[in-house]
Amino acid sequence: MGLRTKIGIAIAGTAAVVSVVMGLLVHHRTVDAQFASARSQIGDRLQTAVQDHAAGIDGDRTLVDPPDLPKPLADAVADGNWGVFLDRSGQMPQIWAASKYRKEVVALKRPYDREAETVRDLDRVLWISGGIGTALACVAGLLVATRLGRRLTAKAGAARRIADGDLTARLPLHGKDEITQLATAVNTMADALAARLQAEREVTANIAHELRTPVAGMVTAAGLLPPGRPSELVRESAQRLRELVDDVIEVARLDGAAEQLAVEECELGALVRRSADAGAAGDPAGAGVTVEVVRDVRVATDPRRVERVLANLVSNALRHGAAPVTVEVDGGVVRVRDSGGGFPPGLLSGGPQRFRSGRPGVGLGLGLTIARGQARVLGAALCLSNGEGGGAVVELDLRSAVL
């Protein structure tokens, strides 16, 4: 149940309760006032009737020792008191007044239908007015709830954009109520988060650029070492360090959101085969990569970026998963599936994050981060999942680029 519905129900329920309570109060006060007035009138008439009876003159409405006198009133009169009793036992209510004169009971009665009809009319008016008031309260509650709901929905949308990585999004500010205070706090948090992330990105990019020159010199020096296993290990480590520095620089460049596409038309199947070969190059298990073209299409995209994404996905599948690795082209969708243990739950729920691979001590998490960043520049979707039969599955959706 949404907040708008809850607010509307709360306001409508409150209005209904208030209407019922007010109706009951008015009803009982009116009934009491009517009975008090009728009691006073018939009491005065009874006093006159007793005086007339004492003088030997009985009026047309004076009853002497009536056989149908209500028992509660008869008991009160027997004790020497006078009283008034409202009898509702018949089809029409009757109000009685009786008093004892010597050994006789002098009584009066009259129909109480006018008062009863007045109460019925009053109850009808109360029900109608209560229903109208409740309906108006429902409408007012829905309007208020809709306005609050729209404000909260707009702010929730902006908050989701911030959570998705759009640190330029801000919650709109209107008024000075609690919702505006919450929006202001979220905007302040987003400003602080953006500043912190920007500082981290700048530090990462600066460190990578500072390392690029000495690492290049290290690679060159390693190439001058005499042949042998130690020299080979040094060259491999230097090359790996160079690739890591290049990856960090690429991540920092993708974070800058200044990348431009170089769009070309090409066959997706051929581009995927070329990308798979690039990703498998230099890996001992590279022979375990298979490309299956279910349905080839022609796309208008940046082939260099697509190749970068798929090469990273194939390389990750071989390095962190297990061969055989299958790359499937089905229209504008490319799926990379390995035979390993699949993605960790944390990676599937939170998505790729730099320097965090999902498994402690395994990788730096830059491959998927770069793939996601390049896919974002391409305007493509990158989805991670685990296959039903095991293994990790990454799907690159390029259907928006299909010609």
Secondary structure, 3 states (H helix, E strand, C coil): CCHHHHHHHHHHHHHHHHHHHHHHHHHHHHHHHHHHHHHHHHHHHHHHHHHHHHCCCCCCCCEECCCCCCHHHHHHHHCCCCEEEEECCCCCCEEEEEEEECCEEEEEEEECHHHHHHHHHHHHHHHHHHHHHHHHHHHHHHHHHHHHHHHHHHHHHHHHHHHCCCCCCCCCCCCCCHHHHHHHHHHHHHHHHHHHHHHHHHHHHHHHHHHHHHHHHHHHHHHCCCCCHHHHHHHHHHHHHHHHHHHHHHHHHHHCCCCCCCCEEEEHHHHHHHHHHHHHCCCCCHHHEEEEEEECCEEEECHHHHHHHHHHHHHHHHHHCCCCEEEEEECCEEEEECCCCCCCHHHHHHCCECCECCCCCCCCCHHHHHHHHHHHHHCCEEEEEECCCCCEEEEEECHHHEC
